[in-house]
Amino acid sequence: MTATPDIQLKPDIQLKPGEQPRLASGDWRVSPAHSHASFGARLAGRCVRGQLPLTGHLQINEPIEQSMVWLSASTSAVSTGSPVLNRVLAGPAFLDARAYPEISFRSDLLVWVPAGWRAVGHLQVKDAEHELACQFGVHLDAARPGGAPGLVIACTWVIDSAWVTSQRIPALGRRIAMTCSLHLDPDTRATTHRPV
């Protein structure tokens, strides 16, 4: 069993407003019910917004650079508020959920600085990997009665729409803004397998 992770600050330093909490070594799991990736893209002159549910985990090691993040979004669960648009985005012209059921992110490097967390890794979209760097903000979540405090991680990045579809769609803008909100809970389960 992995030790339950806890919030840990640098010795003799108080957490000041705006500063990020640090994590002790251990495992955190993404709560799918409260975690999602939101996106916005220009299509035919208007902004299309939607979201995908997220699963995954965060593993904090010592040294911190050997830590890792793994996230996965189910492409068949894309939600825009329009069933017709959902089917189009999940269809073969865009996400092609039948052939590629998930989009995943795997970090190669995780670092902590006073301004927050930074991760460098690879985003797997369909059959291609793309290098991606992003910054995370870490905030304490409300503690459950009798339980360890959870965490909320928020991050924003921009991807190229060409990563999603190879078809030339003049009305589709090149930039897709992504915002991820991850609610994390300590993971006390034995870790026998890790995604590679």
Phi, psi and chi 1 to 4 in degrees:
 res  aa     phi    psi   chi1   chi2   chi3   chi4
   1 MET       -  143.0  -63.3  -72.3  -73.5      -
   2 THR   -88.7  139.2  -57.4      -      -      -
   3 ALA   -61.3  143.4      -      -      -      -
   4 THR   -66.5  124.6  -59.5      -      -      -
   5 PRO   -69.7  152.9   22.4  -28.7      -      -
   6 ASP  -138.2  170.4   60.3  -14.2      -      -
   7 ILE   -79.0  133.4  -55.1  -55.6      -      -
   8 GLN  -138.7  129.1  175.8  177.1  -71.8      -
   9 LEU  -103.2  161.7  -55.1  178.4      -      -
  10 LYS   -59.3  144.4  -68.4 -178.5  178.1  179.5
  11 PRO   -56.8  135.5  -24.3   33.6      -      -
  12 ASP    64.0   19.3  -56.4  -39.3      -      -
  13 ILE  -121.7  125.8  -65.5 -179.9      -      -
  14 GLN   -82.5  147.1  -63.6  -64.6  -41.4      -
  15 LEU   -76.8  114.6 -173.8   64.6      -      -
  16 LYS   -89.4  159.5  -61.9  176.4 -177.2  178.4
  17 PRO   -54.9  132.7  -26.3   35.0      -      -
  18 GLY    89.9  -14.3      -      -      -      -
  19 GLU   -81.3  158.1  -72.3 -174.0  -25.2      -
  20 GLN   -99.4  137.5  -59.5  -73.3  -41.1      -
  21 PRO   -68.5  147.9   24.1  -31.3      -      -
  22 ARG   -99.0  159.7  -64.2 -167.0   65.2  177.8
  23 LEU  -112.2  140.1  -58.9  176.9      -      -
  24 ALA   -77.7  166.0      -      -      -      -
  25 SER   -59.0  142.1  -61.6      -      -      -
  26 GLY   149.9 -174.5      -      -      -      -
  27 ASP  -114.7  142.5  -68.4  -32.6      -      -
  28 TRP  -127.1  141.2  -62.1   82.4      -      -
  29 ARG  -113.2  146.9   58.3 -178.4  171.3   79.6
  30 VAL   -78.7  131.8  174.8      -      -      -
  31 SER   -85.8  106.2  171.9      -      -      -
  32 PRO   -60.8  -30.1  -18.9   31.0      -      -
  33 ALA   -69.2  -20.9      -      -      -      -
  34 HIS  -124.1   11.5  -56.6   99.8      -      -
  35 SER  -123.3  140.0  -55.9      -      -      -
  36 HIS  -160.2  161.5   60.8  -89.8      -      -
  37 ALA  -111.7  120.4      -      -      -      -
  38 SER   -98.6  148.6  -59.9      -      -      -
  39 PHE  -138.3  156.9   62.7   86.2      -      -
  40 GLY  -142.6  132.8      -      -      -      -
  41 ALA  -145.1  148.2      -      -      -      -
  42 ARG   -83.7  125.2  -60.1  -66.1  -63.0 -179.3
  43 LEU  -138.8  118.2 -179.9   60.8      -      -
  44 ALA    54.3   42.0      -      -      -      -
  45 GLY    82.6    0.8      -      -      -      -
  46 ARG  -130.8  158.5   69.6 -175.4 -173.9   96.9
  47 CYS   -88.4  123.5 -175.3      -      -      -
  48 VAL   -99.7  127.1  173.9      -      -      -
  49 ARG  -120.4  148.0  -59.9 -174.4 -177.2  -81.5
  50 GLY  -166.1 -173.2      -      -      -      -
  51 GLN  -153.5  160.6   65.4 -179.6   30.7      -
  52 LEU  -129.2  138.3  -62.6  160.2      -      -
  53 PRO   -71.1  150.3   26.0  -32.7      -      -
  54 LEU  -119.3  145.1  -71.6  173.8      -      -
  55 THR  -129.8  171.6   58.5      -      -      -
  56 GLY   143.8 -166.0      -      -      -      -
  57 HIS  -155.9  165.1   66.5  -95.9      -      -
  58 LEU  -128.3  130.2 -178.2   98.8      -      -
  59 GLN  -120.0  118.9 -176.5 -179.5   34.6      -
  60 ILE  -100.4  122.5  -57.2  -61.6      -      -
  61 ASN  -120.4  171.1  -62.5  -43.8      -      -
  62 GLU  -117.9  125.1  -70.7  -66.7  -18.0      -
  63 PRO   -72.0  162.1   28.3  -34.5      -      -
  64 ILE   -59.6  -28.5 -163.4   69.3      -      -
  65 GLU   -64.9  -17.9  -70.2   78.5   12.1      -
  66 GLN   -93.2    8.2  -65.8 -178.6    6.4      -
  67 SER   -75.9  169.3  -58.6      -      -      -
  68 MET  -148.9  155.9   63.1   87.0   64.8      -
  69 VAL  -126.9  136.5  175.3      -      -      -
  70 TRP  -135.2  122.9  179.4   79.8      -      -
  71 LEU  -127.3  150.2  -59.4  173.1      -      -
  72 SER  -142.2  136.8  176.2      -      -      -
  73 ALA  -121.0  133.1      -      -      -      -
  74 SER   -81.5  116.9  171.7      -      -      -
  75 THR   -69.5  -25.9   53.8      -      -      -
  76 SER   -75.6  -11.5   63.5      -      -      -
  77 ALA  -102.3   17.6      -      -      -      -
  78 VAL   -58.8  136.7   61.1      -      -      -
  79 SER  -134.7  122.6  175.4      -      -      -
  80 THR  -120.2   -5.8   63.4      -      -      -
  81 GLY    93.7   -8.4      -      -      -      -
  82 SER  -122.7  113.4  166.7      -      -      -
  83 PRO   -57.4  -36.4  -24.8   34.6      -      -
  84 VAL   -65.8  -46.4  173.7      -      -      -
  85 LEU   -66.9  -35.1 -174.3   54.1      -      -
  86 ASN   -58.2  -44.5  -67.2  -12.8      -      -
  87 ARG   -66.5  -37.7  -72.2 -166.6  -66.0  -88.4
  88 VAL   -64.8  -46.4  170.5      -      -      -
  89 LEU   -67.8  -35.3  -67.0  179.0      -      -
  90 ALA   -80.4  -10.9      -      -      -      -
  91 GLY   -77.6  179.3      -      -      -      -
  92 PRO   -63.9  -21.9   17.4  -28.3      -      -
  93 ALA   -75.5  -20.9      -      -      -      -
  94 PHE  -122.5 -100.9  -73.1   94.5      -      -
  95 LEU   -73.8  -24.4  -64.6  172.3      -      -
  96 ASP    51.1   60.0 -160.9   -0.2      -      -
  97 ALA   -60.7  -28.8      -      -      -      -
  98 ARG   -65.9  -42.2 -174.4 -178.3  -62.2  -88.2
  99 ALA   -85.2  -31.3      -      -      -      -
 100 TYR  -130.3   86.8  -55.4  100.5      -      -
 101 PRO   -71.4  -11.4   23.2  -32.2      -      -
 102 GLU  -147.6  155.3   68.9  177.0   23.8      -
 103 ILE  -110.7  134.8  -63.7  171.6      -      -
 104 SER  -133.0  154.1   63.3      -      -      -
 105 PHE  -127.1  130.7  174.6   75.4      -      -
 106 ARG  -127.6  123.7 -177.6 -165.7   72.3 -109.1
 107 SER   -80.5  145.8   67.1      -      -      -
 108 ASP  -104.3  -22.3  -64.1  -34.7      -      -
 109 LEU  -149.9  130.9  176.8   65.5      -      -
 110 LEU  -127.1  124.8 -175.3   67.8      -      -
 111 VAL  -129.5  154.7  -64.8      -      -      -
 112 TRP  -119.9  130.2 -173.3   89.9      -      -
 113 VAL  -130.0  163.7  -64.2      -      -      -
 114 PRO   -53.9  -27.8  -29.6   36.7      -      -
 115 ALA   -80.2  -11.9      -      -      -      -
 116 GLY   142.7 -167.2      -      -      -      -
 117 TRP   -94.2  147.6  -63.4   82.1      -      -
 118 ARG  -131.2  136.0  -72.5 -175.2  173.0   87.3
 119 ALA  -126.1  138.5      -      -      -      -
 120 VAL  -122.3  130.3  179.2      -      -      -
 121 GLY  -168.0 -153.7      -      -      -      -
 122 HIS  -127.2  133.4  -70.7   84.4      -      -
 123 LEU  -100.8  121.0 -175.2   71.3      -      -
 124 GLN   -95.6  112.9  177.8   82.6   33.9      -
 125 VAL  -123.3  118.5 -176.7      -      -      -
 126 LYS    56.8 -126.0  -64.4 -175.7  176.0  178.7
 127 ASP  -104.1   24.2   56.1   -2.0      -      -
 128 ALA  -131.1  145.8      -      -      -      -
 129 GLU  -106.7  142.9  -81.3 -164.7  -13.8      -
 130 HIS  -130.9  132.9  -52.4  -84.1      -      -
 131 GLU   -67.9  139.7  -70.3 -173.7   -6.8      -
 132 LEU  -148.1  137.1 -169.3   67.2      -      -
 133 ALA  -121.6  140.2      -      -      -      -
 134 CYS  -150.9  160.9   55.7      -      -      -
 135 GLN  -113.5  138.6 -178.4  168.7  -31.4      -
 136 PHE  -110.9  142.3  -64.4   86.9      -      -
 137 GLY  -105.9  132.3      -      -      -      -
 138 VAL  -113.8  128.8 -178.3      -      -      -
 139 HIS  -135.2  146.9  -51.0  -79.4      -      -
 140 LEU   -70.9  136.1  -70.6  174.6      -      -
 141 ASP   -95.1  163.6 -161.9   -1.5      -      -
 142 ALA   -63.3  130.5      -      -      -      -
 143 ALA   -72.5  138.6      -      -      -      -
 144 ARG   -76.8  148.0  -66.4 -169.0  176.5   94.7
 145 PRO   -54.6  124.5  -24.3   33.8      -      -
 146 GLY    74.3    5.1      -      -      -      -
 147 GLY  -118.6  171.9      -      -      -      -
 148 ALA   -75.5  152.6      -      -      -      -
 149 PRO   -67.0  144.0   24.8  -33.9      -      -
 150 GLY   -91.8  179.0      -      -      -      -
 151 LEU  -131.9  154.3  -68.5  176.3      -      -
 152 VAL  -121.2  127.5  177.2      -      -      -
 153 ILE  -114.5  130.2  -69.7 -177.0      -      -
 154 ALA  -122.1  135.2      -      -      -      -
 155 CYS  -147.1  155.3   59.0      -      -      -
 156 THR  -133.8  137.3  -59.0      -      -      -
 157 TRP  -148.0  169.1   50.7   44.1      -      -
 158 VAL  -125.0  130.2  176.1      -      -      -
 159 ILE  -116.7  163.8   66.5  173.3      -      -
 160 ASP   -88.0  132.2 -167.6  -36.7      -      -
 161 SER   -62.6  -21.5   60.9      -      -      -
 162 ALA   -65.9  -19.4      -      -      -      -
 163 TRP   -71.3  -26.0  -63.1   -1.1      -      -
 164 VAL   -91.0  -40.5  177.9      -      -      -
 165 THR  -137.2  136.3  177.5      -      -      -
 166 SER   -90.1   -8.3   58.6      -      -      -
 167 GLN   -76.2  141.1  -63.0 -174.5   22.6      -
 168 ARG   -81.1  113.4 -176.0  176.1  179.4  -83.5
 169 ILE  -121.0   95.8  -56.0  174.4      -      -
 170 PRO   -54.0  -32.0  -23.2   33.5      -      -
 171 ALA   -79.1   -6.6      -      -      -      -
 172 LEU   -96.1  123.7  178.2   64.2      -      -
 173 GLY   -68.5  157.8      -      -      -      -
 174 ARG   -78.0  -26.7  -71.8  -64.0  -60.8  -91.2
 175 ARG   -96.8  128.4  -68.3  165.1   55.2   87.6
 176 ILE  -117.9  112.1  -61.1  177.5      -      -
 177 ALA   -82.8  129.2      -      -      -      -
 178 MET  -117.4  136.3  -55.4  -73.2  -61.6      -
 179 THR  -128.8  124.8  -58.8      -      -      -
 180 CYS  -110.7  136.4  -64.9      -      -      -
 181 SER  -123.1  115.2  176.5      -      -      -
 182 LEU  -116.0  123.7  -48.8  174.8      -      -
 183 HIS   -99.5  122.7  -74.4 -117.2      -      -
 184 LEU  -112.5  141.4  -56.2  178.0      -      -
 185 ASP  -123.7  147.4  -64.5  -46.5      -      -
 186 PRO   -56.8  136.2  -22.6   33.7      -      -
 187 ASP  -106.6  107.6 -170.9   -8.7      -      -
 188 THR   -97.5    6.5   57.1      -      -      -
 189 ARG   -74.8  153.3  -62.5  170.8  -60.1  178.9
 190 ALA   -63.9  138.9      -      -      -      -
 191 THR  -107.2   94.2   52.5      -      -      -
 192 THR  -100.3  -21.1   55.8      -      -      -
 193 HIS  -134.8  141.2  -61.2  -74.7      -      -
 194 ARG  -130.0  142.0  -69.4  -71.5 -179.3 -164.5
 195 PRO   -62.8  145.7  -19.5   30.2      -      -
 196 VAL  -119.6      -  -66.3      -      -      -
